[in-house]
């Protein structure tokens, strides 16, 4: 097994690494750091928790160390991140790894005053960590100069696309100097990400770290079939039965997260919500209280979840199943970190059985069923040969059928024509 000393890093960086207690590089670090130090572009398939921040931060810091100290300070490295929390964590890692070197860095994101961010930019920085929206705002106001970028990192690229940042990313890429080193990290590699990578990576080396082994081997997964209206009662039972001290509950919507926190509070279970509608201060405070163990449960949406990198999470609850199977892998990957085991529960109602089919195909296994709870709902179980995807529920008959939008639209148009004909006839 390699060590950090063998990767060619400076003594100042090694000192910071040793203080953090790092002994051996993770696979993404062992493979990525030498490639980046050699000036290669990199395409990395790796999720949060694999050590990828150090994999790109350490080579960037190493290369900045080697430049002329008397040279005028410009922004040399730009790291784009999809969420405020993740951006703040990346910036904090630069503080840790660069604590013994003269490197200035700054994180900028929306939801807070831009004034302190602009002041830092005016004083001059070497490394800028940013979310796309705030970066473009400050670029348009003339506060950011990207003409001297040597290193560009696009982190969590799949989440960037999910959140609708593709246009912003393309605008930023168009501004950057053509000669630079590029890095793209993504937890998954659909065709949209592959196309984006081809558009700006040059002869890139690829590192593919599949999360599937982690999912199967270290996390005890279970699915519970339940009516949608019984989910809130079921989550209270499961949380209490398992005596959860540090767990994350994933919901599909922000309003759903807020409602669930109120329901848990009524049941005497302390929880906090974290999602895009919360202010940055509220999100940071909630995350800190969760990290410190003062609140046992965090209720989160997928968009906020990418910034949750917390050790010691024992349980993950998919209160609402995600419509993208890859998101299930990201969610349950919040537990079973650093060699520890973890537990993941999935609640599946009769509209979500198609999502469950897609998840099980992706992870290559059938998730064990817990059927002895008091809210068990057999009609939510996927049918034989059922296809992945959304299932629409007909509440009158309580049967499920696949939605056919075109057919529905035709019926609605026909009804409107009949009504108009009848009204015209009456007027005549």
Secondary structure, DSSP 8 states (H G I E B T S, - for coil): ---GGGGT--HHHHHHHHHTT--S--HHHHHHHHHHHTT--EEEE--TTSSHHHHHHHHHHHHHHTS-TTS-----EEEE-SSHHHHHHHHHHHHHHTTTS---EEEE-SSS-SHHHHHHHHH--SEEEE-HHHHHHHHHTT----TT--EEEE-SHHHHHHTT-HHHHHHHHHHS-SS-EEEEEES---HHHHHHHHHH-SS-EEEE--SHHHHHHHEEEEEEEB-GGGHHHHHHHHHHHTT-SSEEEE-SSHHHHHHHHHHHHHTT--EEEESTTS-HHHHHHHHHHHHTTSSSEEEE-HHHHTT---TT--EEEESS--SSHHHHHHHHTTSS-TT--EEEEEEE-TTSHHHHHHHHHHHTS---B---STTB-GGGS--TT--SS--EEETTTTEEE---HHHHHHHHHHHHHHHHHHHHHHH-
